[in-house]
């Protein structure tokens, strides 16, 4: 790894060397990916055997996945029984005051929101004895008023789940810090709010958003092995043999055997950073974050942080001395602001560069339901000219079409980062494109490591390849802005999976968007709960 002091000896002669040294820090070799994946599998094993580890491996008590034939209605979700569903939904904004105030106020607001939704969409807030008996429309007017509408709660925060309808909040994340909530059962907090409001609603199932993604995709595709989020945050939930969840001890759930969905909480993988490829730019991001030394993996790959990592690289080049390496040594308010460079800007930059440069990959290699641009081949940071490779900063040697793409990137930088046009050259545009690609390439490769680790953990692949099971396909439900919209993210992720477990297995992985995973997943969790008499 090149020392950061290299930026203190920047000259026109050392410029290329400094940029190449930064690129080397972000490069992930096959051996490095293998080591990371091995650590993933080991952490899975530890988390399945013991509580209170960063890789929490939380048993969800969801003991099966739908196959698309289920019918019924759960509040606003209509399961049609033919792998399809319809959804009525409404978003309600949670204020900063509610996020940081008393938990009772937050959950009272959630109950009020459910009440408002039911008032607008349902004739009467009471439910039939068996809401899953048919796919008929909601008609509660003649039902027994003692019956309550079953509700599934998607809760995207770490919990210690002890039953399908029980789970203690372990910690808040994503800007929430409501008081007197941590250590309490989130289902009871919500149910108490319903009861205070005299609502005939019963919270029967608690699911994580990744569990929701898995259940939603299973309903649409007929099966699903893994639900994964690659967006603002990241996490995965997969179907594990109950016999492997040894920390359940002699519990009834373990004695029953079978399979259970496990919520990995893989955003906390390798918080010690002994395996992850940490750079000075990562260290700066972590040190200035609201949770230093925590959620390490998430900070390497999720949309919340990729823009900030890129901003750290760009600022180091702006501040290089005695010869600035970017923007004539000047920065804008956005570039100087913490999290002032949004990952969406990176996406715009990469789309402007990649659109039309490469042929589309086979559709089978894409993500069902994702942006078409997501199936392009991953780019190289060296441009081929007259049969040889030249450095990406040699913009004068680029083709007219590539120079036009850099002009578009230059316009994005000027507009989105409020930079003075005189301080943004085509070379600067090339550097920004390069920095965004470095960060996104690494994020996608690490994401592929997580997917490969699940394939290995479930016995469907072998690290290094060479093992091909009999099953025909492996369905993975995904959600999140990166996997859905970021150019090349899926192609880069798949390349990582191929490197780790072989092309034969990678080709049999079906990545598909988990349509409305949070809402539909919660509904499917509620369906399972009612079948178990909850």
C-alpha positions as CSV (number, residue, x, y, z in Angstrom):
1,X,0.0,0.0,0.0
2,X,1.4,3.4,-1.0
3,X,1.9,5.8,1.9
4,X,-0.4,8.8,2.0
5,X,2.7,10.9,2.2
6,X,3.0,10.4,-1.5
7,X,0.5,13.1,-1.9
8,X,2.9,15.4,-0.1
9,X,5.4,15.1,-2.9
10,X,3.2,15.5,-5.9
11,X,4.7,16.9,-9.1
12,X,3.8,16.5,-12.7
13,X,6.4,13.8,-12.9
14,X,5.0,11.8,-10.0
15,X,1.3,12.3,-10.8
16,X,0.8,9.1,-12.7
17,X,2.6,7.1,-10.0
18,X,0.4,8.6,-7.2
19,X,-2.8,7.7,-9.1
20,X,-1.6,4.2,-9.8
21,X,-0.6,3.7,-6.2
22,X,-4.1,4.7,-5.1
23,X,-5.6,2.3,-7.6
24,X,-3.5,-0.5,-6.3
25,X,-4.9,0.0,-2.8
26,X,-8.4,-0.6,-4.1
27,X,-7.5,-3.5,-6.3
28,X,-8.7,-6.9,-5.0
29,X,-6.8,-9.9,-6.3
30,X,-8.3,-13.3,-6.5
31,X,-6.3,-14.4,-3.5
32,X,-7.6,-11.5,-1.5
33,X,-11.2,-12.3,-2.4
34,X,-10.6,-16.0,-1.4
35,X,-9.3,-14.9,2.0
36,X,-12.3,-12.6,2.6
37,X,-14.8,-15.3,1.5
38,X,-13.1,-17.8,3.8
39,X,-13.5,-15.4,6.7
40,X,-17.1,-14.9,5.8
41,X,-17.8,-18.6,6.0
42,X,-15.9,-18.9,9.3
43,X,-17.9,-16.0,10.8
44,X,-21.1,-17.6,9.6
45,X,-20.1,-20.8,11.6
46,X,-19.2,-18.8,14.7
47,X,-22.5,-16.8,14.6
48,X,-24.6,-19.9,14.1
49,X,-23.0,-21.4,17.2
50,X,-22.9,-18.5,19.6
51,X,-24.8,-15.3,20.4
52,X,-23.3,-11.8,20.7
53,X,-21.0,-11.9,17.7
54,X,-20.8,-9.1,15.1
55,X,-22.0,-11.5,12.4
56,X,-25.1,-12.1,14.5
57,X,-26.7,-14.9,12.4
58,X,-30.1,-14.2,13.9
59,X,-32.7,-17.0,13.8
60,X,-35.9,-15.6,12.4
61,X,-38.3,-18.5,13.2
62,X,-39.5,-18.2,9.6
63,X,-39.4,-22.0,8.8
64,X,-40.4,-22.1,5.2
65,X,-40.6,-20.0,2.1
66,X,-43.6,-19.5,-0.2
67,X,-43.9,-21.1,-3.6
68,X,-46.3,-18.6,-5.3
69,X,-49.5,-20.7,-4.8
70,X,-50.5,-19.0,-1.6
71,X,-53.7,-16.8,-1.6
72,X,-55.2,-14.3,0.7
73,X,-55.0,-10.7,1.9
74,X,-52.9,-9.2,4.6
75,X,-53.9,-5.6,5.1
76,X,-52.8,-4.1,1.8
77,X,-51.2,-7.1,0.0
78,X,-53.3,-9.3,-2.2
79,X,-51.6,-12.7,-3.0
80,X,-53.2,-14.0,-6.1
81,X,-51.8,-17.6,-6.0
82,X,-50.1,-17.5,-9.4
83,X,-46.7,-16.0,-8.4
84,X,-48.2,-12.5,-8.6
85,X,-49.6,-10.0,-6.2
86,X,-51.1,-6.6,-6.0
87,X,-50.2,-4.0,-3.4
88,X,-51.8,-0.9,-1.9
89,X,-49.4,1.2,0.1
90,X,-48.8,4.6,1.6
91,X,-45.6,6.2,2.9
92,X,-45.6,8.2,6.1
93,X,-42.6,10.3,6.9
94,X,-40.9,9.9,10.3
95,X,-39.7,13.2,11.7
96,X,-36.3,13.7,13.3
97,X,-38.0,14.5,16.6
98,X,-39.7,11.0,16.5
99,X,-36.5,9.3,15.5
100,X,-34.7,10.7,18.6
101,X,-37.6,11.1,21.1
102,X,-39.4,8.6,23.3
103,X,-40.2,5.2,21.8
104,X,-43.8,5.4,22.8
105,X,-44.2,8.5,20.7
106,X,-42.6,6.8,17.7
107,X,-44.8,3.7,18.0
108,X,-47.9,5.7,18.6
109,X,-47.2,7.5,15.3
110,X,-46.8,4.1,13.6
111,X,-50.1,3.0,15.0
112,X,-51.7,6.3,13.9
113,X,-50.3,5.7,10.4
114,X,-51.8,2.2,10.3
115,X,-55.1,3.6,11.5
116,X,-55.1,6.2,8.8
117,X,-54.3,3.7,6.1
118,X,-57.1,1.3,7.2
119,X,-59.5,4.2,7.4
120,X,-58.8,5.2,3.9
121,X,-58.6,1.7,2.4
122,X,-60.8,-0.6,4.5
123,X,-64.4,-0.3,5.3
124,X,-64.0,-1.5,8.9
125,X,-60.8,-2.3,10.9
126,X,-61.9,-5.8,11.8
127,X,-60.9,-9.0,10.0
128,X,-62.5,-12.3,9.0
129,X,-61.7,-15.5,11.0
130,X,-59.4,-16.7,8.2
131,X,-58.0,-13.9,6.1
132,X,-56.2,-16.4,4.0
133,X,-59.2,-18.6,3.1
134,X,-59.5,-17.0,-0.3
135,X,-58.3,-14.2,-2.4
136,X,-61.6,-12.3,-2.1
137,X,-61.6,-8.6,-1.5
138,X,-61.4,-7.2,2.0
139,X,-64.9,-7.3,3.4
140,X,-64.9,-7.0,7.2
141,X,-68.3,-5.5,7.8
142,X,-69.9,-8.8,8.7
143,X,-67.0,-10.4,10.5
144,X,-66.6,-11.1,14.1
145,X,-65.4,-7.8,15.7
146,X,-63.2,-9.8,18.1
147,X,-61.0,-10.8,15.3
148,X,-58.1,-8.6,14.5
149,X,-56.3,-7.9,11.2
150,X,-53.0,-9.8,11.1
151,X,-50.1,-7.5,10.4
152,X,-46.5,-8.3,9.6
153,X,-43.8,-5.8,10.6
154,X,-40.7,-5.3,8.6
155,X,-38.1,-3.9,11.0
156,X,-34.8,-3.0,9.4
157,X,-32.8,-2.8,12.6
158,X,-30.8,-5.4,14.5
159,X,-33.0,-7.5,16.8
160,X,-32.5,-10.6,18.9
161,X,-35.4,-12.6,17.6
162,X,-36.8,-15.3,19.9
163,X,-40.0,-16.2,17.9
164,X,-41.7,-15.3,14.7
165,X,-43.6,-12.6,16.6
166,X,-41.0,-11.6,19.2
167,X,-37.7,-9.7,19.0
168,X,-35.7,-7.4,21.3
169,X,-34.1,-4.4,19.7
170,X,-30.4,-4.7,20.0
171,X,-29.4,-1.2,18.7
172,X,-30.7,1.6,16.5
173,X,-29.0,2.5,13.2
174,X,-29.7,4.8,10.2
175,X,-30.1,7.9,12.3
176,X,-32.7,6.5,14.8
177,X,-32.1,6.7,18.5
178,X,-35.5,6.6,20.1
179,X,-35.3,6.4,23.9
180,X,-36.4,3.4,26.0
181,X,-36.6,1.0,23.0
182,X,-33.3,-0.9,23.0
183,X,-33.7,-4.1,24.9
184,X,-37.5,-4.1,24.5
185,X,-39.6,-6.4,22.3
186,X,-40.4,-4.4,19.1
187,X,-43.6,-6.4,18.5
188,X,-44.9,-5.6,22.0
189,X,-44.0,-1.9,21.6
190,X,-46.1,-1.7,18.4
191,X,-48.9,-3.9,19.8
192,X,-49.1,-1.8,22.9
193,X,-49.5,1.3,20.6
194,X,-52.3,-0.5,18.7
195,X,-54.0,-1.3,22.0
196,X,-53.8,2.2,23.3
197,X,-55.5,3.4,20.1
198,X,-58.1,0.6,20.3
199,X,-57.2,-0.7,16.9
200,X,-58.3,-4.3,15.9
201,X,-54.9,-5.0,14.5
202,X,-52.6,-7.8,15.7
203,X,-48.8,-7.8,14.9
204,X,-48.2,-11.5,14.3
205,X,-44.9,-11.5,12.5
206,X,-41.6,-9.7,12.7
207,X,-39.3,-9.8,9.6
208,X,-36.1,-8.1,8.6
209,X,-36.0,-6.3,5.2
210,X,-33.7,-9.0,3.9
211,X,-36.1,-11.7,5.0
212,X,-38.8,-9.8,3.2
213,X,-36.7,-9.8,0.1
214,X,-36.3,-13.5,0.3
215,X,-40.0,-14.2,0.9
216,X,-41.1,-11.8,-1.8
217,X,-38.8,-13.3,-4.4
218,X,-39.7,-16.8,-3.4
219,X,-43.4,-16.0,-4.0
220,X,-42.7,-14.5,-7.4
221,X,-40.1,-17.1,-8.6
222,X,-41.4,-20.2,-6.8
223,X,-38.2,-20.6,-4.7
224,X,-35.4,-18.5,-3.1
225,X,-32.2,-19.3,-1.3
226,X,-31.0,-15.8,-0.4
227,X,-32.5,-12.4,0.1
228,X,-29.9,-9.6,-0.1
229,X,-29.9,-5.8,0.1
230,X,-27.4,-3.8,-1.8
231,X,-28.6,-0.2,-1.4
232,X,-28.2,2.5,1.2
233,X,-27.2,-0.4,3.6
234,X,-26.4,-4.0,3.0
235,X,-27.5,-7.3,4.6
236,X,-28.5,-10.9,3.7
237,X,-30.9,-13.6,4.9
238,X,-30.8,-17.2,3.7
239,X,-32.4,-20.6,4.3
240,X,-30.3,-22.6,6.7
241,X,-30.7,-26.2,8.0
242,X,-31.9,-25.9,11.6
243,X,-29.4,-28.5,12.7
244,X,-26.6,-26.1,11.9
245,X,-28.0,-23.4,14.1
246,X,-26.5,-24.9,17.2
247,X,-27.0,-21.9,19.4
248,X,-30.7,-22.8,19.5
249,X,-29.6,-25.6,21.9
250,X,-32.4,-27.9,22.9
251,X,-35.2,-25.5,21.9
252,X,-38.4,-26.7,20.4
253,X,-37.5,-25.0,17.1
254,X,-34.3,-27.0,16.8
255,X,-36.0,-30.3,17.8
256,X,-38.5,-29.8,15.0
257,X,-35.6,-29.6,12.5
258,X,-36.2,-28.6,8.9
259,X,-35.0,-25.2,7.6
260,X,-35.1,-21.7,9.0
261,X,-34.4,-18.3,7.5
262,X,-31.3,-16.7,9.2
263,X,-30.7,-13.0,9.2
264,X,-26.9,-12.6,8.8
265,X,-26.5,-8.9,9.7
266,X,-23.4,-9.1,7.4
267,X,-22.9,-5.3,7.5
268,X,-20.9,-5.9,10.6
269,X,-18.6,-8.4,9.0
270,X,-14.9,-8.0,10.0
271,X,-15.3,-5.0,12.2
272,X,-11.7,-5.6,13.3
273,X,-10.7,-4.9,9.6
274,X,-8.1,-7.7,9.8
275,X,-9.3,-9.1,6.4
276,X,-11.1,-6.3,4.6
277,X,-8.8,-4.3,2.3
278,X,-8.7,-1.0,4.3
279,X,-7.2,2.1,2.8
280,X,-6.5,5.5,4.4
281,X,-9.7,6.7,2.7
282,X,-11.7,4.0,4.5
283,X,-10.0,4.9,7.8
284,X,-11.0,8.6,7.4
285,X,-14.6,7.7,6.6
286,X,-14.8,5.4,9.6
287,X,-13.2,7.8,12.0
288,X,-15.6,10.6,11.1
289,X,-18.7,8.3,11.1
290,X,-21.4,8.2,13.8
291,X,-20.4,4.6,14.6
292,X,-16.6,4.2,14.4
293,X,-15.2,0.6,14.2
294,X,-18.7,-0.8,13.6
295,X,-20.5,-1.9,10.5
296,X,-17.2,-2.2,8.7
297,X,-18.4,-4.2,5.7
298,X,-21.4,-1.9,5.2
299,X,-19.0,1.0,5.0
300,X,-17.0,-0.7,2.2
301,X,-20.0,-1.5,-0.1
302,X,-23.2,0.3,0.7
303,X,-24.6,3.3,-1.1
304,X,-24.6,5.4,2.0
305,X,-20.8,5.5,2.0
306,X,-19.5,5.0,-1.5
307,X,-19.9,8.7,-2.4
308,X,-18.1,9.7,0.8
309,X,-15.2,7.3,0.0
310,X,-15.0,8.9,-3.5
311,X,-15.1,12.4,-2.0
312,X,-12.2,11.5,0.3
313,X,-10.1,10.4,-2.7
314,X,-10.9,13.5,-4.7
315,X,-10.1,15.8,-1.8
316,X,-6.7,14.1,-1.3
317,X,-5.9,14.9,-4.9
318,X,-7.2,18.5,-4.5
319,X,-5.0,19.0,-1.5
320,X,-1.9,17.3,-2.9
321,X,1.2,19.5,-2.5
322,X,3.2,21.2,-3.9
323,X,1.3,20.3,-7.1
324,X,-2.5,19.8,-6.9
325,X,-3.7,16.8,-8.9
326,X,-7.3,17.8,-9.3
327,X,-9.5,20.9,-10.0
328,X,-6.5,23.3,-9.8
329,X,-6.4,22.7,-6.1
330,X,-9.9,24.2,-5.6
331,X,-13.0,22.7,-4.1
332,X,-16.7,23.6,-3.8
333,X,-19.0,23.7,-0.9
334,X,-20.5,20.3,-1.8
335,X,-17.0,18.8,-2.1
336,X,-16.0,20.2,1.2
337,X,-19.1,19.1,3.0
338,X,-19.3,15.8,4.9
339,X,-21.3,13.4,2.6
340,X,-21.5,16.2,0.1
341,X,-20.9,13.8,-2.8
342,X,-23.9,11.5,-3.1
343,X,-23.5,8.0,-4.6
344,X,-26.1,9.1,-7.1
345,X,-23.5,11.4,-8.6
346,X,-21.1,8.5,-9.0
347,X,-23.9,6.6,-10.8
348,X,-24.5,9.6,-13.2
349,X,-20.7,9.8,-13.9
350,X,-20.3,6.1,-14.6
351,X,-23.5,6.0,-16.8
352,X,-22.2,8.9,-18.8
353,X,-18.9,7.1,-19.4
354,X,-20.3,3.5,-20.0
355,X,-23.4,4.1,-22.0
356,X,-22.7,2.8,-25.5
357,X,-19.1,1.8,-24.9
358,X,-19.7,-1.9,-24.4
359,X,-22.1,-4.4,-25.8
360,X,-24.8,-5.6,-23.6
361,X,-24.2,-8.9,-21.7
362,X,-26.5,-11.8,-22.2
363,X,-29.8,-11.0,-20.5
364,X,-29.4,-14.1,-18.4
365,X,-26.4,-12.5,-16.7
366,X,-28.5,-9.5,-15.6
367,X,-30.9,-8.8,-12.7
368,X,-34.5,-9.6,-13.5
369,X,-36.3,-6.2,-13.1
370,X,-33.1,-4.1,-12.8
371,X,-31.9,-1.3,-15.0
372,X,-30.7,-2.5,-18.4
373,X,-27.4,-0.6,-18.0
374,X,-26.7,-2.8,-15.1
375,X,-25.7,-5.6,-17.4
376,X,-22.8,-3.9,-19.1
377,X,-19.3,-5.4,-18.7
378,X,-17.1,-3.9,-16.1
379,X,-14.8,-1.2,-17.5
380,X,-11.1,-1.0,-17.5
381,X,-9.1,1.9,-16.1
382,X,-6.7,1.7,-19.0
383,X,-7.9,2.7,-22.4
384,X,-6.9,0.8,-25.5
385,X,-5.6,3.0,-28.3
386,X,-4.0,1.6,-31.6
387,X,-3.7,-1.9,-30.0
388,X,-1.9,-0.7,-26.8
389,X,-3.0,0.5,-23.4
390,X,-2.5,4.1,-22.3
391,X,-3.1,5.8,-19.0
392,X,-6.6,7.0,-18.4
393,X,-5.3,10.6,-17.8
394,X,-4.0,10.8,-21.4
395,X,-7.3,12.3,-22.5
396,X,-5.9,13.9,-25.6
397,X,-5.2,10.4,-27.0
398,X,-8.8,9.2,-26.6
399,X,-11.3,8.8,-29.4
400,X,-13.6,11.7,-30.2
401,X,-16.5,9.6,-28.8
402,X,-14.7,9.0,-25.5
403,X,-13.8,12.7,-25.3
404,X,-17.5,13.5,-25.8
405,X,-18.3,11.2,-22.8
406,X,-15.8,13.0,-20.7
407,X,-17.4,16.3,-21.7
408,X,-20.7,15.0,-20.3
409,X,-19.0,14.0,-17.1
410,X,-17.4,17.4,-16.9
411,X,-20.9,18.9,-17.1
412,X,-22.1,16.6,-14.3
413,X,-19.3,17.7,-12.1
414,X,-19.9,21.4,-12.7
415,X,-23.6,21.0,-12.1
416,X,-23.8,18.5,-9.3
417,X,-20.7,19.6,-7.3
418,X,-21.1,23.4,-8.1
419,X,-17.6,23.6,-9.4
420,X,-16.3,26.6,-11.4
421,X,-16.1,25.5,-15.1
422,X,-12.6,27.0,-15.4
423,X,-11.3,24.5,-12.7
424,X,-12.7,21.4,-14.3
425,X,-10.7,20.0,-17.3
426,X,-11.3,16.9,-19.3
427,X,-8.5,15.3,-17.4
428,X,-10.2,16.1,-14.1
429,X,-13.4,14.5,-15.5
430,X,-11.3,11.4,-16.3
431,X,-10.0,11.3,-12.7
432,X,-13.4,11.6,-11.2
433,X,-14.7,8.8,-13.4
434,X,-11.7,6.7,-12.4
435,X,-12.2,7.3,-8.7
436,X,-15.9,6.4,-8.8
437,X,-15.1,3.3,-10.7
438,X,-12.4,2.2,-8.2
439,X,-14.8,2.5,-5.3
440,X,-17.7,0.9,-7.0
441,X,-15.6,-2.0,-8.5
442,X,-14.4,-2.9,-5.0
443,X,-17.9,-2.6,-3.5
444,X,-19.3,-5.0,-6.1
445,X,-16.5,-7.4,-5.8
446,X,-17.0,-7.6,-2.0
447,X,-20.7,-8.0,-2.5
448,X,-20.0,-11.0,-4.7
449,X,-17.9,-12.4,-1.9
450,X,-20.9,-12.3,0.4
451,X,-23.1,-14.1,-2.2
452,X,-20.4,-16.7,-2.8
453,X,-20.0,-17.3,0.9
454,X,-23.8,-18.1,1.2
455,X,-23.5,-20.5,-1.7
456,X,-20.6,-22.2,0.1
457,X,-22.3,-22.2,3.5
458,X,-25.5,-23.9,2.0
459,X,-23.4,-26.6,0.3
460,X,-24.2,-25.4,-3.2
461,X,-20.6,-24.4,-4.1
462,X,-17.0,-24.9,-3.2
463,X,-14.5,-22.1,-2.8
464,X,-12.3,-22.2,-5.9
465,X,-15.0,-23.9,-8.0
466,X,-14.9,-27.5,-9.2
467,X,-18.2,-28.6,-7.5
468,X,-21.5,-28.6,-9.3
469,X,-24.6,-29.8,-7.4
470,X,-27.5,-31.4,-9.1
471,X,-30.0,-28.6,-8.5
472,X,-30.9,-26.7,-11.6
473,X,-31.0,-23.1,-10.4
474,X,-30.3,-20.9,-7.4
475,X,-32.8,-18.1,-7.0
476,X,-31.5,-15.0,-5.1
477,X,-33.8,-12.1,-4.4
478,X,-32.1,-8.7,-4.3
479,X,-33.2,-5.2,-3.5
480,X,-31.6,-1.8,-3.2
481,X,-30.5,1.1,-5.4
482,X,-27.0,-0.1,-6.1
483,X,-28.0,-3.5,-7.5
484,X,-31.1,-2.0,-9.3
485,X,-29.6,1.1,-10.8
486,X,-25.9,1.5,-10.5
487,X,-24.2,0.9,-13.9
488,X,-22.2,-2.3,-14.0
489,X,-22.8,-3.2,-10.3
490,X,-24.4,-6.5,-11.2
491,X,-21.8,-7.4,-13.8
492,X,-19.0,-6.7,-11.4
493,X,-20.7,-8.7,-8.6
494,X,-21.1,-11.7,-10.9
495,X,-17.5,-11.5,-12.0
496,X,-16.5,-11.8,-8.3
497,X,-18.8,-14.8,-7.9
498,X,-17.3,-16.5,-10.9
499,X,-13.8,-15.9,-9.6
500,X,-14.7,-17.5,-6.2
501,X,-16.9,-20.4,-7.0
502,X,-16.6,-21.0,-10.8
503,X,-18.6,-20.1,-13.9
504,X,-20.8,-23.2,-13.9
505,X,-22.4,-22.2,-10.6
506,X,-22.5,-18.5,-11.3
507,X,-24.4,-19.1,-14.5
508,X,-27.1,-21.0,-12.6
509,X,-27.6,-18.1,-10.1
510,X,-30.8,-16.2,-11.0
511,X,-30.7,-12.7,-9.5
512,X,-34.1,-11.1,-9.4
513,X,-35.5,-7.9,-7.9
514,X,-37.5,-8.7,-4.8
515,X,-40.6,-6.6,-5.8
516,X,-41.9,-4.6,-2.8
517,X,-39.9,-6.9,-0.5
518,X,-40.6,-5.0,2.7
519,X,-44.4,-5.0,2.3
520,X,-44.9,-8.3,0.6
521,X,-42.4,-10.0,2.8
522,X,-44.1,-8.8,5.9
523,X,-47.5,-10.1,4.5
524,X,-46.0,-13.5,3.8
525,X,-44.5,-13.6,7.3
526,X,-48.0,-12.8,8.6
527,X,-49.4,-15.6,6.5
528,X,-47.0,-18.1,8.0
529,X,-47.8,-16.8,11.5
530,X,-51.6,-17.3,11.1
531,X,-51.0,-20.8,9.8
532,X,-49.1,-21.5,13.0
533,X,-52.0,-20.1,15.1
534,X,-50.2,-16.8,16.1
